[in-house]
């Protein structure tokens, strides 16, 4: 794949339905029976933490096949100093185009744009297998954790600017844009406007459970 095979551009309102359908196809039954990522996109666009300047889609063959969105969260050190950071996600590529380099292209392009805007770090939850090749590292290596000194295994950090973190402890406070996703009734109601799909269990859901409930314990 080369740069002539795709176009990356900002999302427009005309893309909303297409992008949400792609997210639904990409995430359905992946982590849990059904999914809420399409609803999350809908509510995120209306949240104060959303960064529209980093809301991009990728096209191939003249049609949108993927999307990535970013929002603002914060770190707080032990002295109460706050630092704004990016939270990446959702990111989705239509299942027909996965493992072909489009997700990599979309991330690298938006990392460059974020850097140009003055951002120096991106933090998000995810399967390390999907992100370490893009320069993400364990939160533990940067001394970034939750309150209570909890270092979740899937909490991943990417320095957009090398040397951003100096070793001091930071507590990660993600924005609450995804809070409405906990309302199962609202998710179900929003999902009714899409083509019906069957909720089911599959092994990837156990993988998600293991990753999402794992923490790193320092044994040094």
Secondary structure, 3 states (H helix, E strand, C coil): CCHHHCEEEECCHHHHHHHHHHHHHHHCCCCCCCCCHHHHHHHHCCCCCECHHHCEEEEECCEEEEEEEEEEEEEEECCCCEEEEEEEEEEEECHHHCCCCHHHHHHHHHHHHHHHCCCCEEEEECCHHHHHHHCCEEHHHHCEEECCCECECCEEEEECCCCCCCCCCEEEECCCCCHHHHCHHHHHHHHCCCCCCCCCCCCHHHHHHHHHCCECCCCC
